[in-house]
Amino acid sequence: MTVSALKQIDHTQRHTPAELAIAGAGGQQYQLLVDHSPVAICVHVDGRYVYVNETLVRNMAARSADQLLGRKITDFVHPDSLAAVRQHIASRREYGDRTPPLEMMIVTLDGATRAVEALAIRTRWEGRPAHKVVFRDLTMQKATEANLRFQAALVAHVSDAIISTTTSGYVTSWNPAAEVIYRRPAVDALGLPIGGVLGADLDLAAIVASGGVVHTTHRVGDGSELTVRVSVSRMDDGFVVSCANQTALRRAERQCQMVVASLQEGVVVITADGTVESVNPATLRIFGAPVAGVDIVEFAKVAEVSVYDANGRLLSWDERPVMETLKRSPRRGCIYGLDRLSDGERIWVSINWSLLDPADPERSSVLMSIVDITEQHNAHQQLAYQATHDVLTGLPNRAHLVALINDAIGSAEYRWGAVLFIDLDKFKVINDELGHHAGDTVLEVASQRLRAALGPDDIVGRVGGDEFVALLAAPIQRVKVNALVRRLHTALRKPIRIRDEGPCAPTIRAHVSASIGVVAVQPDEQRCAAEMLRAADAAMYRAKETGAATCHSSDAADVVVRRQKPNRRAAQPVRAGMTG
């Protein structure tokens, strides 16, 4: 039985045995085909669903046919399509009338919108006029068409030249960007070999085989050159060639390289894995490496030289700024000392570093800028040294010693065990009798001897005209303090040779001694530096009262006056205590 014959049968009417025989098994098969058809099918009477097949149930996001049967068909028609749907239904007036396919939008139960094509015919259902509708889902078709339109627009509006060719390399399409880049209209390029229109020999198959991308030079009609990145993809009937004009980019890169190369400031780029990627000539000059013929690997050896902090302290490997530090803590103006590669001379540099790509710190390279501040640093250090040291002897001055004592008291470190106040005996007589040049010589020699007699961790400074203060490193026992005092007296007792200012003047030997006051410093010391210096000064005067070359301790529990073996010449008038 034909489908058209099945459409004529109304299963609700009485039929002759002959008619039912005709419908018979064929009608049942037809019903199964409709129920399980992959095409969505429905029947509506008076504008309401009376039949829906399984495919339509699925397409409408329904759990069963019961969610659709009895509902108005217009409940599922998008407002934009309602007028066209009603017009098509009204135009099917007689049994068997068909309407042309109608593209429309339907709204499913889950609120989604789908594009469909509806093909409808007028029929009967249970003796009443009905409409049978077959739906074809256009969603994928519409998406494909939209994608094709997007691709066409993309090809037409991209800034890269998109060129299609045959398998033998003859141009079959030439987009607007190609016309602009190569200054050639499409009509002058179509049908020609691609190498000829691009001004370069191109083996498209070889480019694909080697990875699909090459950087090369093309020539336009007037002979000017273009720096181009060429990408080639193989298609069924030929090739698609994308040409990105990088002429301006390469020109900008060259200009940037020239600027970096001409800078007086060093510039270094370090990759995320810590590899030195690039250095400019100024960097090589600052570090004393040959400006020509040095590769990155050789320059990287600078990382192996000694590095010092701003105070001149040698940094261990753990204290150096490693790659992780550079990434996590961008900084400016960090000062480091380095021993120059060419001659080993200490140089000082100010280093700034920052991420090239802050948005991706894990994979970003680090940019370092380096400024040679050796002259400024040395001048600053010299000024700082002069502010804290005695000009004549080079020893720390009073301000420096006070700071050292107070810093130690204010910290948890037990640094100083004793303070010694040292005053040269009868120094004024030397100045008066021999002149200030002789006094300066005595002060210089005495400072050298005091420094030499102390331990490596002890410090001696000049706090006045003929007054010195020594800080003895902790911990130190009383017996060791006494031994050190005796060593100081012995060192000062040696004659000091003084040459008179006259060209024929004889050399004079001066003999000096010192009175020394001692103050012990406790681990839990509460006195400040000024108080301890006053106590040591008072102890020194107690020692001086007992005679020259003596020592006195201010400790109440251990007040000791230690008289050294008298140096009679030190106590005599200067002229009598000097020999020519």
C-alpha positions in Angstrom: 0.0 0.0 0.0 1.3 3.5 -0.9 1.8 6.2 1.7 -0.7 8.4 -0.2 -3.3 5.5 0.2 -2.6 5.4 3.9 -3.3 9.1 4.2 -6.8 8.5 2.8 -7.8 6.1 5.6 -9.7 7.4 8.7 -9.3 4.8 11.3 -12.2 6.1 13.3 -14.7 5.5 10.4 -16.4 2.2 9.4 -14.8 0.6 6.4 -15.7 -2.3 4.2 -13.7 -5.5 4.7 -12.0 -4.8 1.5 -10.8 -1.4 2.8 -9.6 -2.9 6.1 -7.8 -5.6 4.2 -6.0 -3.0 2.2 -5.0 -1.2 5.4 -4.2 -4.4 7.4 -0.5 -5.1 8.1 0.7 -2.3 5.9 -0.9 0.3 8.1 0.7 -1.1 11.3 4.1 -1.0 9.6 3.5 2.6 8.6 2.6 3.5 12.1 5.8 1.9 13.5 7.8 3.8 10.9 6.2 7.1 11.9 6.6 6.5 15.7 10.3 5.7 15.4 11.3 7.9 12.5 14.5 10.0 13.0 12.4 12.9 11.7 10.2 14.8 14.1 6.5 14.4 13.2 3.3 15.7 14.8 -0.4 16.0 14.1 -2.5 18.9 15.4 -6.2 19.5 15.4 -7.8 22.8 16.2 -4.3 24.1 17.0 -3.5 21.5 19.7 -1.2 18.5 19.5 -3.0 15.1 19.1 0.0 13.1 18.1 3.8 13.4 18.5 6.5 10.8 17.6 9.5 9.9 19.8 11.9 12.2 17.9 9.8 15.2 18.4 9.5 14.4 22.1 13.3 14.3 22.4 13.7 17.5 20.3 11.3 19.4 22.5 13.2 18.4 25.7 10.1 16.5 27.0 10.3 13.5 29.2 7.2 11.9 27.5 4.5 12.7 24.9 2.1 13.5 27.7 3.9 16.8 28.2 3.0 17.9 24.7 -0.4 16.3 23.8 -3.3 18.6 24.2 -1.2 21.7 24.4 -1.4 24.5 21.8 1.2 24.4 19.1 1.7 28.1 19.4 3.0 27.6 23.0 6.1 26.3 21.4 6.5 28.8 18.5 8.9 31.7 18.9 7.1 35.1 18.8 9.1 36.0 15.7 7.6 33.0 13.8 4.0 33.1 15.0 2.6 35.2 12.1 4.1 33.0 9.4 2.9 29.8 11.1 -0.7 31.0 11.4 -0.6 32.2 7.8 0.6 28.7 6.6 -2.1 26.9 8.6 -4.9 29.2 7.2 -3.7 28.6 3.7 -4.3 24.8 4.0 -8.1 24.8 3.5 -8.8 21.5 1.7 -7.8 17.9 2.4 -4.4 17.2 0.8 -3.3 20.9 0.6 0.4 21.4 1.2 2.4 24.5 2.0 6.0 25.2 1.0 8.7 24.5 3.6 8.7 27.1 6.3 11.8 28.1 8.3 10.8 28.9 11.8 12.0 29.1 15.4 10.6 26.9 18.1 11.0 27.1 21.9 11.6 23.8 23.7 10.4 23.0 27.2 13.8 23.8 28.7 13.7 27.3 27.2 16.1 26.7 24.4 15.5 28.1 20.9 15.9 25.8 17.8 15.8 26.6 14.1 13.6 24.1 12.2 12.1 23.7 8.7 8.4 22.7 8.8 6.6 20.8 5.9 2.8 20.4 6.5 -0.2 18.8 4.8 -3.9 19.0 5.5 -5.4 15.6 6.6 -8.0 14.1 9.0 -7.7 12.8 12.5 -10.7 10.9 14.0 -13.0 12.4 11.4 -11.8 16.0 12.1 -9.7 18.2 9.9 -6.1 18.0 11.0 -2.6 19.0 10.0 0.3 16.6 9.8 3.7 18.4 10.2 7.2 17.1 9.5 10.1 19.0 11.2 13.7 19.1 10.0 16.2 20.4 12.6 18.3 23.3 11.1 20.5 24.0 14.1 23.6 22.3 12.8 23.0 23.7 9.3 22.6 27.2 10.7 25.7 26.9 12.8 27.7 25.6 9.8 26.4 28.5 7.6 27.3 31.0 10.3 30.8 29.5 10.6 31.2 29.7 6.9 30.1 33.3 6.9 32.5 34.1 9.7 35.4 32.4 7.9 34.5 34.3 4.8 34.4 37.6 6.7 37.6 36.7 8.5 39.4 36.0 5.2 38.1 39.3 3.9 39.0 41.4 6.9 42.1 39.9 8.4 45.3 41.9 8.1 47.2 38.8 6.8 47.3 37.9 3.1 45.2 34.7 2.6 46.0 33.0 -0.7 44.6 29.7 -2.1 46.5 27.8 -4.8 46.2 24.7 -6.8 48.4 21.7 -6.0 50.8 23.1 -8.7 50.9 26.5 -7.0 48.6 28.6 -9.2 46.6 31.3 -7.3 42.9 30.6 -7.1 41.9 33.2 -4.4 43.5 36.5 -3.2 41.9 38.3 -0.3 41.8 42.1 0.2 44.7 42.0 2.6 46.9 40.4 -0.1 45.9 43.3 -2.4 47.1 45.8 0.2 50.3 44.0 1.2 51.5 43.2 -2.3 49.9 46.2 -4.0 48.4 43.9 -6.6 44.6 43.6 -7.3 43.1 40.1 -7.3 42.5 40.2 -11.1 46.3 40.6 -11.6 47.1 37.6 -9.3 44.5 34.9 -10.1 45.8 32.2 -12.3 49.4 33.1 -11.9 52.1 31.1 -10.1 52.3 32.2 -6.5 56.1 32.6 -6.6 55.7 35.1 -9.3 53.1 37.3 -7.6 55.0 37.2 -4.3 58.4 37.9 -5.7 60.0 34.8 -4.2 60.6 31.2 -4.9 58.1 29.2 -2.8 58.0 25.4 -2.7 54.7 25.0 -0.9 55.0 21.2 -0.5 58.5 21.6 1.0 57.3 24.2 3.5 54.5 21.9 4.7 56.9 19.0 5.0 59.3 21.2 7.2 56.6 22.3 9.6 54.5 24.6 7.7 56.1 28.0 8.7 59.0 29.9 7.2 60.3 33.5 7.6 61.4 34.9 4.3 61.6 38.0 2.1 59.1 38.9 -0.6 59.2 41.7 -3.1 56.3 43.8 -4.2 55.8 45.3 -7.7 58.0 48.3 -7.1 60.9 46.1 -6.0 60.7 47.0 -2.3 61.2 44.1 0.2 58.8 42.8 2.8 59.8 40.7 5.8 57.1 38.0 5.9 56.1 35.0 8.0 54.6 32.4 5.7 52.3 29.6 6.9 51.2 26.9 4.5 48.5 24.3 5.0 47.6 21.5 2.5 44.0 21.2 1.3 42.3 18.5 -0.8 42.7 20.5 -4.0 45.7 22.6 -3.2 47.2 24.9 -0.6 46.2 27.7 1.7 49.0 30.3 2.2 48.9 32.9 5.0 51.5 35.7 4.7 51.9 38.0 7.7 53.7 41.2 6.9 56.3 41.7 9.7 58.3 44.4 8.0 57.3 47.1 10.5 57.8 44.8 13.5 61.3 43.8 12.4 62.1 47.5 11.8 60.9 48.3 15.3 62.9 45.4 16.7 66.1 46.6 15.0 65.5 50.1 16.2 64.9 48.8 19.8 68.1 46.8 19.6 70.0 49.8 18.4 68.7 51.9 21.3 69.5 49.2 23.9 73.0 48.7 22.4 73.7 52.5 22.6 72.6 52.8 26.3 75.2 53.6 28.9 73.1 51.4 31.3 73.6 47.7 31.2 70.6 45.6 30.2 70.4 41.8 30.8 67.5 39.5 30.0 67.3 36.2 31.9 64.9 33.4 30.9 62.5 31.7 33.4 65.0 28.9 33.9 67.8 31.2 34.8 69.6 31.2 31.5 71.2 34.5 30.4 69.4 35.3 27.1 70.9 38.6 26.1 73.3 41.3 27.3 74.0 44.7 25.7 77.5 46.2 25.2 77.2 48.4 28.2 76.8 45.4 30.5 80.0 43.8 29.1 81.9 47.1 29.5 80.7 47.5 33.1 81.8 44.0 34.1 85.1 44.2 32.2 84.3 41.5 29.6 85.4 41.9 26.0 82.8 43.9 24.1 83.3 41.8 21.0 83.3 38.1 20.5 81.7 37.2 23.8 78.8 34.8 23.8 76.1 34.4 26.4 77.7 31.3 27.9 80.9 33.2 28.6 79.2 36.2 30.0 77.2 33.9 32.4 80.5 33.2 34.2 80.0 36.6 35.8 77.6 34.7 38.1 80.7 32.9 39.5 82.6 36.0 40.7 82.5 37.3 44.2 79.4 39.4 45.1 79.3 41.9 48.0 76.5 43.7 49.7 76.4 47.5 49.9 78.6 47.4 53.1 81.3 45.4 51.4 80.3 42.1 53.0 81.0 39.0 50.9 77.7 37.3 50.1 77.3 33.5 50.3 75.6 31.7 47.5 72.5 31.4 49.6 72.4 35.2 50.0 72.7 36.1 46.3 69.5 37.1 44.4 68.6 33.9 42.6 65.9 33.5 39.9 63.1 32.8 42.3 63.9 36.0 44.2 64.1 38.0 41.0 60.6 36.7 40.0 58.9 37.2 43.3 60.4 40.4 44.5 61.0 43.0 41.7 63.3 45.7 43.1 64.9 49.0 42.3 68.2 50.4 43.3 69.8 47.3 45.0 73.5 47.9 45.4 76.1 45.1 44.9 79.8 45.0 44.7 81.6 42.8 42.1 85.2 42.1 41.2 85.6 43.2 37.6 86.5 40.4 35.2 89.3 42.2 33.4 91.4 43.4 36.3 89.8 42.2 39.5 89.1 45.8 40.7 86.0 46.2 42.9 83.2 47.9 41.1 79.8 48.9 42.5 76.5 48.6 40.6 72.9 49.6 41.2 70.6 46.9 39.8 66.9 47.1 39.1 64.9 44.0 38.0 61.4 43.4 36.9 59.3 40.7 35.1 58.8 41.1 31.4 55.4 39.4 31.7 54.0 40.2 35.2 50.8 38.3 34.3 52.7 35.0 34.1 55.5 35.2 36.6 56.3 31.5 36.5 57.2 31.6 32.8 58.3 35.2 32.5 61.8 36.3 31.7 63.4 38.9 34.0 64.8 42.2 32.8 67.8 43.6 34.7 69.2 47.1 34.3 72.6 47.8 35.7 74.2 51.2 36.4 77.9 51.6 37.3 77.9 53.7 40.5 81.5 52.9 41.6 82.6 56.6 41.7 79.5 57.7 43.6 79.7 54.7 46.0 83.4 55.2 46.7 82.8 58.9 47.3 79.9 58.2 49.7 82.0 55.5 51.5 84.9 58.0 51.8 82.6 60.6 53.3 81.1 58.0 55.7 84.6 56.9 56.7 85.7 60.5 57.3 82.6 61.1 59.5 83.4 58.0 61.7 87.2 57.9 61.7 90.0 60.1 63.0 91.8 61.9 60.2 95.3 61.6 61.7 95.3 58.0 62.9 92.6 56.4 60.8 91.1 54.9 64.0 87.3 55.0 64.7 86.3 58.3 66.4 84.2 58.9 69.5 80.9 58.9 67.6 81.7 55.6 66.0 82.8 54.0 69.3 79.6 55.2 71.0 77.5 53.8 68.2 79.3 50.4 68.5 78.7 50.2 72.2 75.1 51.2 72.1 74.3 48.9 69.2 75.8 46.0 71.1 73.8 46.9 74.3 70.6 47.3 72.3 70.9 43.8 70.8 70.8 40.3 72.2 74.4 39.9 71.2 77.0 40.0 74.1 79.7 41.7 72.0 82.0 43.7 74.3 83.5 42.4 77.5 85.4 45.5 78.7 86.0 49.1 77.9 89.6 50.6 78.3 90.2 54.3 78.5 93.8 55.0 77.5 95.5 58.4 78.1 99.1 59.1 77.1 101.1 60.4 80.0 102.7 63.9 79.7 101.8 64.2 76.0 101.5 68.0 76.3 105.2 68.2 77.1 106.1 66.5 73.8 103.9 69.0 71.9 105.4 72.0 73.7 109.0 70.9 73.5 109.2 69.3 70.1 106.3 70.8 68.2 103.0 69.5 66.9 104.6 67.5 64.1 106.4 65.4 66.8 103.1 65.0 68.7 101.4 63.8 65.5 104.1 61.3 65.0 103.7 60.0 68.6 99.9 59.7 68.1 100.2 57.8 64.8 102.8 55.4 66.2 100.9 54.9 69.5 97.7 54.1 67.6 99.5 51.6 65.4 101.0 49.9 68.5 97.7 49.8 70.3 95.9 48.3 67.3 98.6 45.7 66.9 98.5 44.7 70.6 94.8 44.1 70.6 93.0 40.9 69.4 91.5 40.5 66.0 87.9 41.2 67.3 88.9 44.1 69.5 88.6 47.7 68.4 90.6 50.8 69.4 89.6 54.4 68.6 90.8 57.9 69.3 88.3 60.0 71.3 90.4 63.1 72.0 93.8 64.7 71.6 95.9 62.0 73.4 93.0 59.8 74.5 92.1 56.4 73.1 89.4 53.9 73.9 89.6 50.1 73.3 86.6 47.8 73.2 87.5 44.2 74.1 85.5 41.5 72.5 83.4 39.4 74.8 83.6 37.1 76.6 86.9 38.0 78.4 88.1 37.1 81.8 89.7 39.5 84.2 93.1 37.7 84.0 93.1 38.2 80.2 92.2 41.8 80.6 95.2 42.3 83.0 97.5 40.5 80.5 96.3 42.7 77.7 96.8 45.8 79.7 100.4 44.7 80.4 100.8 44.1 76.7 99.7 47.6 75.9 102.1 49.1 78.4 104.9 47.1 76.9 104.0 48.1 73.4 103.9 51.8 74.2 107.2 51.7 76.2 109.3 51.2 73.1 111.1 54.4 72.0 109.4 56.4 69.1 111.8 57.8 66.5 110.9 61.4 65.5 112.7 63.2 62.7 112.8 67.0 63.2 111.4 69.2 60.5 114.8 70.7 59.6 116.8 69.1 56.7 119.8 68.5 58.9 118.0 67.9 62.2 118.9 64.7 64.1 116.5 61.9 64.8 115.0 62.0 68.3 113.7 59.1 70.3 110.7 59.9 72.4 109.5 57.7 75.3 105.8 57.6 76.2 103.6 55.7 78.6 99.8 55.6 79.3 97.4 55.5 82.2 94.5 53.1 81.6 91.1 52.9 83.1 89.1 49.6 82.8 85.3 49.1 83.0 83.9 45.6 82.7 80.8 45.1 80.5 78.2 42.7 81.8 76.0 40.5 79.6 72.9 42.2 81.0 74.5 45.7 80.9 72.1 48.5 81.6 74.5 51.5 81.2 74.7 53.4 77.9 77.9 54.1 76.1 78.3 57.6 77.6 78.0 56.2 81.1 80.6 53.5 80.5 83.0 55.9 78.9 82.6 58.3 81.9 83.3 55.4 84.3 86.4 54.3 82.3 87.6 57.9 82.1 87.2 58.2 85.9 89.1 54.9 86.4 91.9 56.3 84.1 92.2 59.4 86.3 92.5 57.2 89.4 95.3 55.4 87.7 97.0 58.6 86.7 96.9 59.8 90.3 99.1 56.9 91.3 101.7 57.7 88.7 102.4 57.1 85.0 102.1 53.8 83.2 99.4 52.4 85.6 96.0 50.9 85.3 92.9 51.1 87.4 89.6 49.1 87.3 86.3 50.7 88.3 84.7 47.5 89.5 83.9 47.8 93.2 84.6 44.2 93.9 87.9 44.3 92.2 89.5 47.7 92.5 93.0 47.0 91.4 95.8 49.5 90.8 98.5 47.9 88.9 101.7 49.8 88.7 104.0 48.9 85.9 107.7 48.9 86.3 108.5 52.6 86.4 109.8 54.1 83.2 111.8 56.9 84.7 112.4 58.5 81.4 108.7 58.8 80.7 108.2 60.7 84.0 111.2 63.0 83.4 111.1 66.3 81.5 110.9 65.6 77.8 114.3 66.7 76.9 115.8 64.5 79.5 113.7 61.6 78.3 114.9 61.9 74.7 118.1 60.9 73.1 119.5 62.2 69.9 
